[in-house]
Amino acid sequence: MEILVCIKQVPGTTKVEVDPVTGVLKRDGIDSKMNPYDLYALESAFRIREEKGGKVNVISMGPPQAKDIIKEAFMMGADEGTLLSDRKFGGADVLATAYTLSQGVKMTGNPDLIICGKQTTDGDTAQVGPEIAEYLGIPHVANVRKIIEVKDDSITVEMDMAETVEIQEIKYPCLITVEKDIYTPRLPSYKKKLETKDKEIKVFSLADLEDKNENNYGLNGSATQVERIFPPESNTDKEMWKGDGEELTERLFAKLKELKFA
């Protein structure tokens, strides 16, 4: 069974500057880490491999430094890794990102199952996974909180919907996005770090992809553009009140009315 996990390198801090012209994050020179939700996707893939056999490969889009998270995936047990890296991919919105990754998936072969984390911590859109599936023309299921059964030709999952829980059987090839805590992610192995320190990471640029039209990638291929992005203001103001229950209740109610919450 061929399983492909999409992973992403995200800022390891909330103190990230924004380019005032393009509206995208300035990622150069900041600490980065693997997107936390992708750890759950990786663990899901490893559990399925342990049950059904096969391979777990990873793919990412980003600058050359994104190789670090692919190496981390190797240390956790991934078999192969691919990085899509080209300046022409920079500044992509969710649509252009999904299209680029879909082109990269075609370069990796024909995976039976693609697994993505529910969302990324630097975007929180939860759209890239389903959009990859749409570009590839394969079925997909989002918000998976439990893998119920893995068969030779399908996977049965439990989805966490807004007000209900839904069980769905989906045929391969397909894509799922998983919720956090579906499994507890394993830690990287020092032994695997030594074993995979020289392991090859395939790097593809725009020139390697099937579609070489640069207007379909990066800022050029983005249907949306951020008009304004800003960090939340930090507010550490606080009030300390003393009194009995009745006094504090009255003061709290008055405060809520003042703030127009009541």
SEFI-817474 format. One line per field, with one value per residue: x, y, z of N, C-alpha, C in turn; residue in three letters. Coordinates in Angstrom, 2 decimals. Last residue first. Example, Ala and Ser with C-alpha at 12.3 -4.5 7.8 and 13.67 -1.06 7.14 Angstrom:
<zatis>
n_u (12.85,13.19)
n_v (-2.25,-5.69)
n_w (7.08,7.80)
ca_u (13.67,12.30)
ca_v (-1.06,-4.50)
ca_w (7.14,7.80)
c_u (12.90,13.20)
c_v (0.03,-3.30)
c_w (7.87,7.80)
r (SER,ALA)
</zatis>
This chain:
<zatis>
n_u (-24.01,-21.85,-21.06,-19.42,-21.40,-22.40,-20.18,-20.12,-22.47,-21.87,-19.74,-21.03,-22.81,-21.00,-19.67,-21.78,-22.39,-19.98,-17.91,-14.67,-12.51,-10.91,-8.61,-8.22,-5.82,-4.16,-2.79,-3.03,-1.67,-3.40,-2.49,-0.84,-2.44,-3.09,-4.94,-5.42,-4.19,-5.84,-6.78,-5.82,-2.56,-0.64,1.16,2.17,2.30,1.07,0.23,2.10,3.98,3.46,4.08,2.88,4.70,7.86,10.39,10.29,9.72,11.53,12.01,14.08,14.18,16.62,18.39,20.08,21.97,20.61,19.31,20.57,20.46,17.69,17.10,18.16,16.51,13.30,10.66,7.74,4.38,1.28,-1.59,-4.33,-6.05,-5.14,-6.59,-8.00,-6.96,-8.22,-7.65,-8.18,-7.69,-8.02,-10.05,-13.27,-14.55,-17.18,-17.92,-19.95,-20.21,-21.72,-22.89,-22.38,-20.08,-18.30,-15.78,-15.98,-14.30,-13.78,-12.43,-11.03,-10.34,-9.06,-8.24,-9.13,-9.27,-11.55,-11.53,-9.92,-11.23,-11.63,-11.42,-11.91,-12.86,-12.28,-12.52,-11.77,-9.92,-8.80,-6.77,-8.19,-9.45,-7.27,-6.47,-8.71,-8.56,-6.01,-6.54,-8.29,-7.80,-6.78,-4.58,-1.99,-0.22,-0.98,-3.16,-5.35,-5.42,-2.83,-3.50,-2.77,-3.75,-3.43,-2.08,-0.15,1.61,4.28,5.30,4.20,1.68,2.32,2.94,0.41,-0.62,0.95,-0.05,-2.71,-2.44,-1.35,-3.41,-5.32,-4.18,-1.56,1.99,4.48,6.45,7.01,9.21,11.28,10.77,10.30,8.99,10.48,9.86,11.03,10.31,9.50,9.33,10.05,11.09,13.15,11.71,10.65,13.01,13.50,11.36,12.11,14.36,13.65,13.07,15.14,14.35,10.79,8.07,5.99,6.37,5.59,6.52,5.43,5.36,4.41,3.43,1.07,-1.15,-0.26,1.76,0.43,-1.31,0.54,1.66,-0.56,-0.93,1.46,1.06,-1.11,0.01,1.84,0.31,-0.33,2.11,4.44,7.76,9.24,11.62,12.73,13.66,14.90,12.00,9.30,6.89,3.71,2.18,1.54,3.05,3.64,4.40,4.95,5.03,6.88,6.03,5.76,5.06,7.20,7.90,6.16,6.22,6.32,4.13,3.15,1.17,1.96,0.88,1.21,0.58,0.84)
n_v (42.31,43.34,45.97,46.72,47.33,44.81,43.68,45.26,44.52,41.85,42.21,43.49,41.48,39.49,40.69,40.87,38.14,37.03,39.76,40.96,42.36,42.16,43.35,43.51,43.98,43.97,42.93,42.31,42.59,42.30,39.92,41.03,41.24,41.93,42.72,41.41,38.61,37.36,34.61,32.96,32.67,32.53,34.53,33.65,30.15,29.19,29.59,30.92,29.12,26.11,23.46,20.55,18.62,19.86,20.85,23.59,24.09,21.42,18.96,16.75,14.03,13.26,10.39,10.10,10.47,9.82,7.51,6.41,8.48,8.57,6.09,6.54,8.51,9.10,11.31,9.86,9.56,11.11,9.45,9.98,12.08,14.52,16.49,14.90,14.56,14.07,11.85,10.74,7.86,5.31,3.64,4.61,4.89,5.01,6.86,8.14,11.12,12.88,16.32,18.97,19.07,15.89,13.89,10.65,7.64,5.44,2.88,2.43,-0.07,-2.34,-3.70,-1.66,-0.62,0.96,3.45,6.11,9.19,11.69,13.73,16.06,14.86,12.87,12.44,11.02,12.79,14.75,16.40,18.63,17.52,17.01,19.64,20.51,19.07,20.35,23.16,24.05,25.02,27.46,28.11,29.20,28.23,25.70,24.00,21.10,18.27,16.73,14.21,11.45,9.42,6.18,5.19,7.17,6.93,9.28,11.76,13.51,13.91,15.52,17.92,18.71,19.11,21.24,23.23,23.33,24.18,26.73,27.98,27.94,29.30,31.29,31.75,32.83,30.84,29.44,30.63,29.56,26.24,22.97,20.27,17.32,14.09,11.02,7.72,6.60,7.64,7.57,9.65,10.44,11.33,13.65,15.10,15.46,17.14,19.32,20.16,21.06,23.66,25.09,25.68,26.48,24.27,21.49,17.94,14.55,11.18,7.74,4.59,1.42,-1.88,-3.06,-2.94,-2.14,-0.34,1.48,2.60,3.88,5.73,7.40,8.50,9.90,11.88,13.24,14.23,15.96,17.92,19.61,21.11,21.48,21.52,24.83,27.54,30.81,32.95,33.59,34.14,34.60,36.83,36.06,38.41,40.83,42.20,44.58,44.03,40.91,40.60,38.77,36.96,35.65,33.13,30.47,28.74,28.60,25.33,23.07,20.30,17.35,14.71,11.39,8.55,5.09,2.16,-1.20)
n_w (28.33,27.17,27.41,29.37,31.25,31.72,32.97,35.28,36.54,37.08,38.85,40.96,41.76,42.53,44.64,46.51,46.89,47.93,49.22,48.02,45.57,42.41,40.16,36.67,34.03,30.89,28.79,25.52,22.34,19.30,16.78,13.76,10.54,7.19,4.33,1.95,0.32,-2.49,-4.61,-6.53,-7.67,-9.59,-8.86,-6.42,-7.26,-10.57,-13.10,-14.51,-15.37,-16.68,-16.66,-15.55,-14.57,-13.26,-13.47,-13.37,-10.70,-9.04,-6.55,-4.92,-2.75,-0.56,0.54,3.62,5.51,7.84,8.55,10.76,12.60,12.93,13.93,16.49,17.44,16.17,17.17,18.74,17.47,18.36,19.20,16.94,16.86,17.77,15.16,12.23,8.81,5.59,2.83,-0.48,-2.63,-5.13,-2.64,-1.27,1.97,4.22,7.11,9.65,11.54,14.11,14.21,14.00,12.31,12.42,12.30,10.91,10.67,7.85,5.98,2.78,0.22,-0.64,1.60,4.49,7.70,9.87,11.31,12.50,13.57,12.65,9.89,8.36,5.04,2.25,-1.32,-4.58,-7.17,-8.85,-8.22,-7.40,-5.18,-3.49,-2.99,-1.58,0.86,1.77,1.97,3.96,6.51,7.37,8.99,8.76,10.55,11.24,8.94,9.26,9.45,7.50,5.04,3.04,0.40,-0.86,-3.04,-5.34,-7.90,-8.15,-7.78,-9.55,-8.54,-6.39,-7.69,-8.45,-5.90,-5.04,-6.76,-5.90,-3.26,-3.74,-5.10,-2.98,-0.84,-2.43,-2.56,-2.15,-4.42,-6.67,-7.74,-6.33,-5.36,-4.47,-3.04,-1.96,-0.69,0.71,2.03,4.56,7.99,10.71,12.06,10.50,8.29,9.42,9.60,6.91,6.44,7.88,6.43,3.97,4.17,3.13,0.48,0.88,-0.18,0.25,0.59,1.28,2.12,2.31,3.42,2.02,3.21,5.75,7.39,9.96,9.55,7.91,9.78,11.43,9.65,9.16,11.70,11.96,9.98,11.07,13.37,12.26,11.14,13.20,13.50,10.95,12.13,12.40,12.68,13.40,10.65,8.24,6.31,6.19,6.29,4.84,2.55,1.37,-0.47,1.05,3.64,4.95,8.43,10.93,13.80,16.51,17.12,15.94,14.02,10.92,9.28,6.69,6.16,4.33,3.29,2.70,1.02,0.73,-0.89,0.00)
ca_u (-25.28,-22.00,-22.16,-18.77,-20.51,-23.27,-20.66,-19.01,-22.31,-22.99,-19.53,-19.96,-23.32,-21.98,-18.92,-21.10,-23.41,-20.57,-18.64,-16.01,-12.70,-12.05,-8.79,-8.76,-6.66,-4.89,-2.55,-3.71,-1.53,-2.81,-3.43,-0.87,-1.77,-2.87,-4.36,-5.38,-4.47,-4.66,-7.03,-7.11,-3.43,-1.73,0.49,1.28,2.70,1.76,-0.62,0.92,4.22,2.95,5.19,2.42,3.97,6.45,10.23,10.73,8.66,11.21,11.46,13.69,13.95,15.35,18.09,18.98,22.38,21.26,18.77,20.37,21.76,18.41,16.70,18.70,17.93,14.24,11.75,8.87,5.62,2.43,-0.48,-3.36,-6.51,-5.43,-5.55,-8.05,-7.21,-7.54,-8.33,-7.46,-8.49,-7.20,-8.77,-12.42,-14.09,-16.23,-17.85,-19.04,-20.57,-20.58,-23.06,-23.35,-20.42,-19.04,-16.32,-15.77,-15.32,-13.37,-13.63,-10.79,-11.06,-9.56,-7.34,-9.24,-8.48,-11.11,-12.26,-9.85,-10.96,-11.17,-11.41,-12.28,-12.17,-13.06,-11.84,-12.66,-10.13,-10.01,-6.39,-7.30,-10.25,-8.08,-5.55,-8.44,-9.65,-6.21,-5.56,-8.78,-8.30,-7.90,-5.84,-3.06,0.07,-1.06,-1.83,-5.04,-6.66,-3.35,-3.09,-3.22,-3.05,-4.04,-3.43,-0.45,0.16,3.67,5.69,5.61,1.81,1.83,4.00,1.40,-1.23,1.10,1.36,-2.41,-3.03,-0.61,-2.14,-5.61,-4.52,-2.71,0.79,3.32,6.30,5.94,7.95,10.83,11.05,10.95,8.73,10.30,9.92,10.59,10.86,10.38,8.94,9.78,9.88,13.49,12.56,9.74,12.31,14.45,11.38,10.95,14.50,14.20,11.98,15.23,15.28,12.18,8.68,6.32,6.22,5.81,6.07,6.25,4.87,5.37,3.55,2.32,-1.34,-1.35,2.01,1.52,-1.87,-0.33,2.51,0.05,-2.01,1.21,2.16,-1.24,-1.09,2.34,0.91,-1.38,1.68,3.08,6.74,8.96,10.52,12.69,12.88,15.58,13.46,9.74,8.33,4.61,2.57,0.63,2.41,3.27,3.31,5.35,4.25,6.53,6.43,6.33,3.97,6.89,7.89,6.94,5.54,7.13,4.51,3.62,1.55,1.56,1.62,0.60,1.35,0.00)
ca_v (41.93,41.89,45.63,46.21,48.40,45.81,43.10,45.30,45.91,42.17,41.51,44.19,42.77,39.23,40.38,42.07,39.05,36.56,38.49,41.10,41.65,42.58,42.41,44.11,43.15,44.70,42.29,43.09,41.97,43.16,40.43,40.21,41.87,40.92,43.20,42.87,39.19,38.03,35.57,33.61,32.80,31.57,34.60,34.82,31.31,28.96,28.73,31.68,29.78,27.47,24.40,21.87,18.39,19.48,19.39,22.98,24.26,22.82,19.32,18.16,14.47,13.97,11.36,9.66,10.70,11.14,8.26,5.57,8.04,9.77,6.38,5.46,8.82,8.11,10.94,10.78,9.01,10.98,10.18,9.12,10.80,13.50,16.25,15.79,14.02,14.99,12.18,11.64,8.88,6.28,4.15,3.75,5.60,4.13,6.83,7.07,10.37,12.04,14.87,18.56,20.18,16.96,14.79,12.08,8.36,6.43,3.34,2.76,1.07,-1.42,-3.68,-2.83,-0.45,-0.26,2.28,5.16,7.79,11.59,12.34,16.00,15.74,13.01,12.87,11.31,11.62,14.04,15.06,18.76,17.98,15.90,18.71,21.08,18.82,18.92,22.64,23.92,23.64,27.46,27.69,29.61,29.56,26.71,24.44,22.47,19.04,17.25,15.57,11.91,10.65,7.04,4.70,6.71,6.82,8.00,10.73,13.17,13.17,14.17,17.15,18.45,18.09,19.94,22.86,22.96,22.87,25.74,27.75,27.35,27.89,31.14,31.06,33.72,31.71,28.90,30.89,30.91,27.15,24.22,21.15,18.74,14.96,12.41,8.62,5.87,7.80,6.32,9.06,9.99,10.14,12.57,14.74,14.67,15.84,18.57,19.78,19.70,22.75,24.76,24.57,26.81,25.31,22.62,19.28,15.61,12.52,8.80,5.91,2.51,-0.83,-3.08,-3.43,-3.10,-1.44,0.67,1.85,2.85,4.67,6.64,7.71,8.77,10.91,12.61,13.27,14.87,16.94,18.73,20.10,21.81,20.84,23.48,26.84,29.41,32.67,33.91,34.05,33.39,36.82,36.05,37.07,40.32,40.96,44.63,44.99,41.77,40.42,39.98,36.89,36.95,34.00,31.59,28.23,29.35,26.55,23.76,21.68,18.03,16.10,12.37,9.82,6.20,3.40,0.00)
ca_w (28.97,27.05,26.48,28.16,30.77,31.09,31.72,34.33,36.12,36.19,37.60,40.25,41.29,41.47,43.43,46.02,46.38,46.69,49.32,48.56,46.84,43.24,41.27,37.89,34.89,31.92,30.09,26.57,23.66,20.33,17.78,14.97,11.68,8.20,5.59,1.97,1.64,-1.94,-3.53,-6.79,-6.50,-9.66,-10.16,-6.44,-6.47,-9.30,-12.27,-14.11,-14.09,-16.83,-16.46,-15.97,-15.83,-13.17,-13.41,-14.62,-11.70,-9.28,-7.85,-5.00,-4.12,-0.63,-0.52,2.76,4.13,7.75,7.41,9.58,12.11,12.51,12.55,15.66,17.22,16.70,16.25,18.74,18.02,17.46,19.81,17.60,16.31,18.78,16.16,13.37,10.15,6.50,4.08,0.43,-1.96,-4.39,-3.10,-2.10,0.79,3.56,5.65,9.26,10.35,13.77,14.16,15.01,13.21,11.75,13.30,10.72,11.43,8.84,6.66,4.19,0.80,-1.67,0.45,3.61,6.48,9.20,11.80,11.39,13.88,14.03,10.34,9.78,5.98,3.48,-0.11,-3.45,-6.32,-9.26,-8.65,-8.56,-6.31,-3.99,-3.66,-2.90,-0.08,1.57,1.03,2.60,6.36,6.42,9.62,7.85,10.01,12.29,9.36,8.87,9.26,8.76,5.41,4.35,0.76,0.16,-2.77,-3.98,-7.73,-8.50,-6.82,-9.74,-9.80,-6.14,-7.05,-9.49,-6.76,-4.39,-6.80,-7.28,-3.53,-2.96,-5.79,-4.29,-0.67,-1.54,-3.01,-2.03,-3.26,-5.84,-8.43,-5.96,-6.46,-4.07,-4.17,-1.69,-1.86,0.85,1.02,3.64,6.59,10.02,12.63,11.85,8.16,9.05,10.84,7.69,5.76,8.37,7.83,4.04,4.51,4.55,0.74,0.56,0.62,-0.62,1.15,0.30,2.48,1.75,3.79,2.21,2.21,5.00,6.02,9.81,10.47,7.36,8.66,11.99,10.21,8.07,11.08,12.84,9.88,9.76,13.49,13.08,10.23,12.70,14.49,11.34,11.35,12.88,12.05,13.77,11.86,9.48,6.36,6.88,6.06,5.99,2.97,2.40,-0.90,-0.38,3.42,3.84,7.21,10.19,12.40,16.18,16.66,16.82,15.37,11.91,9.72,7.68,5.90,5.53,3.00,3.71,0.89,1.48,-0.99,0.00)
c_u (-26.29,-23.31,-22.21,-19.77,-19.83,-22.43,-21.58,-19.42,-21.20,-22.88,-20.64,-19.70,-22.26,-22.51,-19.85,-20.38,-22.78,-21.55,-19.31,-16.69,-14.10,-12.09,-9.90,-8.93,-7.12,-5.75,-3.25,-3.56,-2.14,-2.77,-2.71,-1.87,-1.84,-2.08,-4.23,-4.71,-4.36,-5.06,-5.73,-7.43,-4.69,-2.72,-0.72,0.51,1.68,2.03,-0.04,-0.03,3.05,3.04,4.76,3.51,3.47,5.81,8.79,10.53,9.02,10.10,11.19,13.24,13.46,15.20,16.70,18.61,21.29,21.69,19.48,19.99,21.61,19.77,17.39,18.36,18.58,15.67,12.73,9.88,6.73,3.65,0.75,-2.34,-5.62,-6.06,-6.05,-6.86,-7.18,-7.94,-7.53,-8.30,-7.59,-8.08,-8.80,-11.10,-13.09,-15.85,-16.82,-19.10,-19.50,-21.02,-21.72,-23.56,-21.35,-19.46,-16.98,-16.45,-15.00,-14.58,-13.22,-12.09,-10.65,-10.27,-7.76,-8.26,-8.55,-10.35,-11.72,-10.42,-10.91,-10.87,-10.85,-12.35,-12.63,-12.24,-12.82,-11.87,-11.06,-10.27,-7.59,-6.90,-9.39,-8.91,-6.34,-7.43,-9.39,-7.33,-5.77,-7.82,-8.85,-8.56,-7.02,-4.44,-1.02,-0.76,-1.98,-3.62,-6.38,-4.57,-3.55,-2.64,-3.63,-3.15,-4.16,-1.90,-0.17,2.17,5.13,6.04,3.25,1.96,3.59,2.55,-0.30,0.49,1.57,-0.96,-2.70,-1.12,-1.28,-4.33,-4.75,-3.06,-0.32,2.02,5.06,5.61,6.76,9.49,10.53,11.33,9.25,10.07,9.66,10.81,10.30,11.05,9.97,9.35,9.51,12.29,12.86,10.50,11.34,13.82,12.36,10.83,13.31,14.27,12.43,14.11,15.33,13.08,10.09,6.92,6.54,5.56,6.39,5.69,5.86,4.65,4.59,2.37,-0.04,-1.37,0.96,1.80,-0.80,-0.92,1.66,0.88,-1.45,0.10,1.90,-0.16,-1.31,1.28,1.51,-0.82,0.63,2.55,5.36,7.97,10.38,11.45,12.90,14.79,13.98,11.26,8.93,6.06,3.58,0.97,1.41,2.49,2.82,4.21,4.75,5.80,5.97,6.92,4.48,5.74,7.59,6.80,6.41,6.46,5.38,4.08,1.95,2.08,1.07,1.49,0.59,0.88)
c_v (43.04,41.42,44.14,45.79,47.99,46.95,44.08,44.74,46.04,43.59,41.83,43.54,43.52,40.53,40.10,41.82,40.31,37.54,38.17,39.76,41.92,41.72,42.95,43.03,43.95,43.74,43.04,42.35,42.87,42.42,41.28,40.77,40.96,41.56,42.03,43.39,40.71,38.71,36.21,34.67,33.57,31.66,33.68,34.91,32.43,30.27,28.52,30.88,30.64,28.19,25.86,22.88,19.70,19.32,18.94,21.47,23.55,22.88,20.81,18.46,15.91,14.47,11.97,10.76,10.30,11.47,9.59,6.37,7.24,9.39,7.64,5.71,7.78,8.52,10.01,10.36,10.05,10.41,10.02,10.01,9.68,12.25,15.21,15.53,15.12,14.60,13.24,11.85,9.71,7.37,4.39,4.44,4.72,4.78,5.82,6.91,9.33,11.16,14.18,17.05,19.74,18.01,15.97,12.87,9.85,7.04,4.24,3.31,1.29,-0.19,-2.66,-2.69,-1.74,0.09,0.99,3.85,6.98,10.14,12.27,14.58,15.47,13.85,13.00,11.70,11.99,12.78,14.25,17.39,18.12,16.30,17.57,20.23,19.37,18.60,21.15,23.17,23.38,26.08,27.65,29.30,30.05,28.12,25.56,22.79,20.43,18.11,15.85,13.30,11.13,8.24,5.67,6.23,6.31,8.04,9.36,12.01,12.75,13.32,15.72,17.62,17.73,18.82,21.48,22.50,22.40,24.34,26.72,27.02,27.21,29.66,31.09,33.08,32.57,29.83,30.31,31.25,28.52,25.04,22.52,19.48,16.40,13.22,10.02,6.78,7.14,6.43,7.77,9.35,9.55,11.26,13.59,14.23,14.91,17.22,18.95,19.22,21.30,23.81,24.14,25.63,25.61,23.72,20.31,16.94,13.49,10.15,6.95,3.78,0.21,-1.93,-3.57,-3.75,-2.54,-0.54,0.95,1.98,3.53,5.48,6.83,7.88,9.68,11.54,12.53,13.79,15.76,17.64,19.14,20.74,21.26,22.81,25.44,28.76,31.17,33.64,34.42,33.29,35.68,36.08,37.17,38.91,40.41,43.39,45.04,42.72,41.39,39.63,38.15,36.92,35.37,32.40,29.29,28.76,27.30,25.09,22.22,19.43,16.78,13.74,10.81,7.42,4.53,1.24)
c_w (28.81,27.65,26.15,27.08,29.47,30.51,30.97,32.97,35.08,35.66,36.60,38.88,40.49,40.88,42.24,44.70,45.80,46.07,47.98,48.68,47.35,44.51,42.17,38.94,36.10,32.75,31.23,27.89,24.72,21.66,18.82,15.97,12.89,9.33,6.55,3.22,1.56,-0.65,-3.10,-5.76,-6.84,-8.51,-10.23,-7.75,-6.50,-8.57,-10.87,-13.24,-13.63,-15.49,-16.63,-15.65,-16.40,-14.55,-13.49,-14.65,-12.99,-10.32,-7.92,-6.43,-4.11,-2.07,-0.34,1.78,3.13,6.32,7.17,8.35,10.82,11.94,12.03,14.19,16.33,16.41,16.94,17.68,17.94,18.17,18.92,18.30,16.83,18.21,17.16,14.29,11.21,7.92,4.83,1.68,-1.04,-3.79,-4.61,-2.44,0.04,2.24,5.20,7.75,10.04,12.61,13.94,15.07,14.34,12.78,12.59,11.83,11.35,9.53,7.82,4.78,2.25,-1.11,-0.60,2.45,5.68,7.92,11.19,11.89,12.59,14.44,11.75,10.32,7.42,4.44,1.04,-2.21,-5.17,-8.47,-9.14,-9.11,-7.56,-5.20,-4.29,-3.68,-1.48,0.59,0.74,1.67,4.96,6.31,8.66,8.39,9.06,11.78,10.38,9.28,8.72,8.48,6.83,4.61,2.09,0.42,-1.84,-3.85,-6.34,-8.33,-7.17,-8.84,-10.06,-7.39,-6.77,-8.93,-7.90,-5.24,-6.18,-7.40,-4.95,-3.26,-5.06,-5.04,-2.02,-1.48,-1.96,-2.43,-3.31,-4.67,-7.67,-6.61,-6.04,-5.29,-3.80,-3.00,-1.44,-0.40,1.22,2.62,5.68,8.57,11.92,12.55,9.54,8.86,10.57,9.01,6.47,7.66,8.32,5.48,4.47,4.99,2.21,0.89,0.16,0.25,0.08,0.96,1.35,2.16,3.26,2.63,2.56,4.01,5.23,8.43,10.32,8.24,8.04,10.88,10.78,8.60,9.97,12.29,10.73,9.58,12.17,13.25,11.00,11.78,13.99,12.30,11.87,11.94,12.63,13.16,12.14,10.75,7.75,7.03,6.88,5.55,4.11,2.86,0.11,-0.79,1.98,3.51,6.15,8.91,11.69,14.77,16.24,16.26,16.40,13.30,10.72,8.01,7.04,5.15,4.29,3.30,1.91,1.33,-0.28,0.00)
r (ALA,PHE,LYS,LEU,GLU,LYS,LEU,LYS,ALA,PHE,LEU,ARG,GLU,THR,LEU,GLU,GLU,GLY,ASP,GLY,LYS,TRP,MET,GLU,LYS,ASP,THR,ASN,SER,GLU,PRO,PRO,PHE,ILE,ARG,GLU,VAL,GLN,THR,ALA,SER,GLY,ASN,LEU,GLY,TYR,ASN,ASN,GLU,ASN,LYS,ASP,GLU,LEU,ASP,ALA,LEU,SER,PHE,VAL,LYS,ILE,GLU,LYS,ASP,LYS,THR,GLU,LEU,LYS,LYS,LYS,TYR,SER,PRO,LEU,ARG,PRO,THR,TYR,ILE,ASP,LYS,GLU,VAL,THR,ILE,LEU,CYS,PRO,TYR,LYS,ILE,GLU,GLN,ILE,GLU,VAL,THR,GLU,ALA,MET,ASP,MET,GLU,VAL,THR,ILE,SER,ASP,ASP,LYS,VAL,GLU,ILE,ILE,LYS,ARG,VAL,ASN,ALA,VAL,HIS,PRO,ILE,GLY,LEU,TYR,GLU,ALA,ILE,GLU,PRO,GLY,VAL,GLN,ALA,THR,ASP,GLY,ASP,THR,THR,GLN,LYS,GLY,CYS,ILE,ILE,LEU,ASP,PRO,ASN,GLY,THR,MET,LYS,VAL,GLY,GLN,SER,LEU,THR,TYR,ALA,THR,ALA,LEU,VAL,ASP,ALA,GLY,GLY,PHE,LYS,ARG,ASP,SER,LEU,LEU,THR,GLY,GLU,ASP,ALA,GLY,MET,MET,PHE,ALA,GLU,LYS,ILE,ILE,ASP,LYS,ALA,GLN,PRO,PRO,GLY,MET,SER,ILE,VAL,ASN,VAL,LYS,GLY,GLY,LYS,GLU,GLU,ARG,ILE,ARG,PHE,ALA,SER,GLU,LEU,ALA,TYR,LEU,ASP,TYR,PRO,ASN,MET,LYS,SER,ASP,ILE,GLY,ASP,ARG,LYS,LEU,VAL,GLY,THR,VAL,PRO,ASP,VAL,GLU,VAL,LYS,THR,THR,GLY,PRO,VAL,GLN,LYS,ILE,CYS,VAL,LEU,ILE,GLU,MET)
</zatis>
